[in-house]
Amino acid sequence: MFLDESGVHWNEPGGDYSVFVLGGVITTVDHAKTTVESELAELKLEHFGDAGVILHTAEIIRNRGPFEVLKDERRRADFFADLNALMRRLDYKVVACAIRKDRYAQRYGAAALDPYECCLGVLVERFCYEVGVWRDPGWIVAECRRPDLDRQLLAAWEELRVAGTAFVGAAEVGAKVQQLLYRWKTENIGGLQLADLVVSPIGRHILGKPDREDWTIVESKFRRGVDGDYAGRGLVILP
């Protein structure tokens, strides 16, 4: 499972973005290392002439850096058409936890967990449920951020390994999650870039902003129950 986030923790300047989303993209190691990596590289070569470009939603939206060429309306339309087709074609499941920060703080006050820590526990639970149908344990790959946030994530992960969650015991977490890995954005890992592309449309949807095609794609990829519903299985919204 590859992790990425959208929004900031509530104790940091957040502007009018009142939601924090932690999203996970679940796929097999083989699919991630071969198909995801190769198809993203082809996409970047075709549109930017460089497979080393790192897809980052914030920069794409603002036409920054290598994405400055997307100021041209035709090139932008062609890129998003190919990107959406790729996101639809790849084989993965999405799990995400979103926190409405104001409501969450009002409900739990000083007892509220940090949004990232709270969301991480929810995603680890869903990942363990999904790994339960596989033969081998899985890995969780998170992007390196600031040193203080990385230390906070490591502490939250260690707590999950020792104490488990409300619904998944520590022994099960240890059996189903082999390791949590940290990787830098500059390492150009396809799975992390796919996770980046997934979380923004979730945040926009929860905020009530107009949905785009990327939300339709993400919604089709959510982990679901046997009844086909993804609420609580693939997408958890708190409170």
C-alpha positions in Angstrom: 0.0 0.0 0.0 1.4 3.4 -1.0 0.3 6.4 1.1 -0.2 10.0 0.4 -2.1 12.9 2.0 -4.1 15.9 1.0 -4.4 18.9 3.4 -2.5 19.9 6.4 -2.6 18.9 10.1 -5.0 21.2 12.1 -2.2 22.9 14.0 -0.7 24.2 10.8 -2.0 27.0 8.5 -4.7 25.4 6.4 -6.5 28.3 4.7 -10.0 27.2 3.6 -9.1 23.5 3.1 -10.9 22.1 6.2 -10.3 18.4 5.3 -7.4 16.2 5.9 -7.2 13.0 3.7 -4.8 10.1 4.0 -5.2 7.8 1.0 -3.7 4.4 0.2 -3.3 2.7 -3.1 -3.2 -1.1 -2.7 -1.7 -3.2 -5.5 0.6 -6.2 -5.9 4.4 -5.7 -5.8 4.7 -7.0 -9.3 2.1 -4.7 -10.7 3.7 -1.7 -8.9 7.2 -2.5 -10.1 6.4 -3.3 -13.7 3.1 -2.0 -15.1 2.6 1.1 -12.9 6.2 2.2 -13.2 6.5 1.6 -17.0 3.1 3.2 -17.9 3.8 6.3 -15.8 7.2 6.6 -17.4 5.7 6.4 -20.9 3.1 9.0 -20.0 5.8 11.4 -18.8 8.0 10.8 -21.7 5.2 11.5 -24.1 4.0 14.7 -22.5 7.1 16.1 -20.9 10.0 14.4 -22.7 11.4 13.1 -19.4 10.5 10.0 -17.5 12.2 11.5 -14.4 9.4 14.1 -13.9 7.6 13.5 -10.6 3.9 13.8 -10.9 2.6 16.0 -8.1 -1.0 17.3 -8.1 -0.2 20.6 -6.6 2.3 21.5 -9.2 0.2 20.1 -12.1 -2.8 22.2 -11.1 -0.6 25.3 -10.9 1.4 24.6 -14.0 4.7 24.8 -12.1 8.1 23.5 -13.0 8.0 20.8 -15.7 4.2 21.2 -15.9 4.4 24.8 -17.2 3.8 23.4 -20.7 0.3 22.6 -19.5 -0.6 26.3 -19.8 -1.3 25.4 -23.4 -5.0 24.4 -23.3 -4.6 21.7 -25.9 -1.6 20.1 -24.3 -3.4 20.2 -20.9 -6.5 18.5 -22.3 -4.4 15.8 -24.0 -2.4 15.2 -20.8 -5.4 14.8 -18.6 -7.2 12.6 -21.1 -4.2 10.2 -21.1 -3.7 10.5 -17.3 -7.3 9.7 -16.6 -7.2 6.7 -19.0 -4.1 5.4 -17.2 -5.6 5.8 -13.8 -8.7 3.9 -14.9 -6.6 1.2 -16.6 -4.2 0.3 -13.8 -5.1 -2.4 -11.3 -5.4 -1.1 -7.8 -7.8 -0.5 -4.9 -8.1 2.7 -3.0 -8.6 3.1 0.7 -8.9 6.5 2.3 -9.7 8.2 5.6 -10.9 11.8 5.6 -11.3 14.0 8.6 -13.4 17.1 8.7 -11.0 18.9 11.0 -13.3 21.4 12.6 -16.0 18.9 13.5 -13.4 16.4 14.7 -11.7 19.0 17.0 -15.1 20.1 18.3 -16.2 16.5 19.1 -13.0 15.3 20.7 -11.3 18.4 22.0 -7.9 17.8 23.7 -8.5 14.0 23.4 -8.4 14.2 19.6 -5.6 12.3 17.9 -3.5 14.1 15.2 -5.3 13.6 11.9 -2.5 11.7 10.3 -2.3 9.3 13.2 -6.0 8.7 13.3 -6.2 8.1 9.5 -3.2 5.8 9.6 -4.9 3.5 12.0 -8.0 3.3 9.8 -6.0 2.5 6.7 -3.9 -0.1 8.5 -7.1 -1.8 9.5 -8.4 -1.9 5.9 -5.1 -3.0 4.6 -5.0 -5.9 7.0 -8.5 -6.9 5.9 -7.4 -6.8 2.3 -4.1 -8.7 2.9 -6.2 -11.3 4.7 -7.2 -12.7 1.3 -3.6 -13.0 0.1 -1.0 -15.6 1.0 1.8 -13.2 1.9 2.1 -10.1 4.1 2.3 -6.7 2.5 4.3 -3.5 2.8 3.2 0.0 3.4 5.2 2.7 1.6 5.0 6.3 2.9 6.6 9.4 1.5 9.3 11.2 3.5 8.1 14.6 4.5 9.6 16.9 7.2 11.8 15.3 9.9 9.3 16.1 12.7 6.4 14.7 10.7 8.4 11.6 9.8 9.2 11.0 13.5 5.6 11.4 14.3 4.6 8.8 11.7 7.2 6.4 12.9 5.9 6.8 16.5 2.3 6.2 15.3 3.4 3.1 13.4 5.3 1.7 16.4 2.2 2.2 18.5 0.1 0.3 16.0 2.6 -2.5 16.0 2.6 -2.7 19.8 -1.0 -2.1 20.6 -2.9 -2.7 17.3 -6.1 -0.8 16.5 -9.6 -0.9 17.9 -10.5 -3.7 15.5 -7.2 -5.4 14.5 -4.8 -6.7 17.2 -1.1 -6.1 17.3 -0.4 -9.8 16.3 -2.5 -9.4 13.2 -0.8 -6.2 12.2 2.5 -7.8 12.6 1.5 -10.8 10.6 -0.1 -8.9 7.7 2.2 -5.9 7.4 5.8 -6.8 6.9 7.2 -3.3 7.2 6.5 0.4 6.8 9.0 1.9 4.4 9.9 5.6 3.9 10.8 6.8 0.5 11.7 10.3 -0.9 9.6 11.9 -3.6 12.7 12.3 -5.7 13.0 8.5 -5.9 10.3 8.6 -8.6 8.3 5.7 -7.2 5.2 5.2 -9.4 3.0 3.9 -6.6 3.5 7.0 -4.5 2.7 9.3 -7.4 -0.5 7.3 -8.1 -1.4 7.8 -4.4 -0.8 11.5 -4.8 -3.2 11.6 -7.8 -5.9 9.8 -5.8 -6.2 11.9 -2.7 -6.9 15.3 -4.1 -10.2 14.3 -5.8 -11.3 12.7 -2.6 -10.7 15.9 -0.7 -12.5 18.0 -3.3 -15.5 15.7 -3.2 -15.8 15.8 0.6 -15.5 19.6 0.5 -18.5 19.7 -1.9 -16.5 21.1 -4.8 -17.6 20.1 -8.4 -16.5 16.5 -9.1 -14.2 15.9 -12.1 -13.5 12.7 -14.1 -10.7 11.8 -11.6 -13.3 11.5 -8.8 -15.3 9.1 -10.9 -12.2 7.0 -11.5 -11.2 7.0 -7.8 -14.8 6.2 -6.8 -14.7 3.1 -9.1 -11.4 2.0 -7.4 -12.5 2.1 -3.8 -12.2 -1.1 -1.8 -15.8 -2.5 -1.4 -17.7 -5.0 0.6 -19.6 -8.0 -0.7 -22.6 -5.7 -1.1 -20.6 -3.4 -3.4 -20.7 -0.5 -1.0 -17.4 1.3 -0.3 -18.5 3.4 2.7 -16.5 2.2 5.7 -14.7 -0.3 3.5 -12.8 1.9 1.1 -13.7 5.4 2.3 -14.1 6.4 6.0 -15.1 10.0 6.7 -14.8 11.3 10.3 -16.7 12.4 12.2 
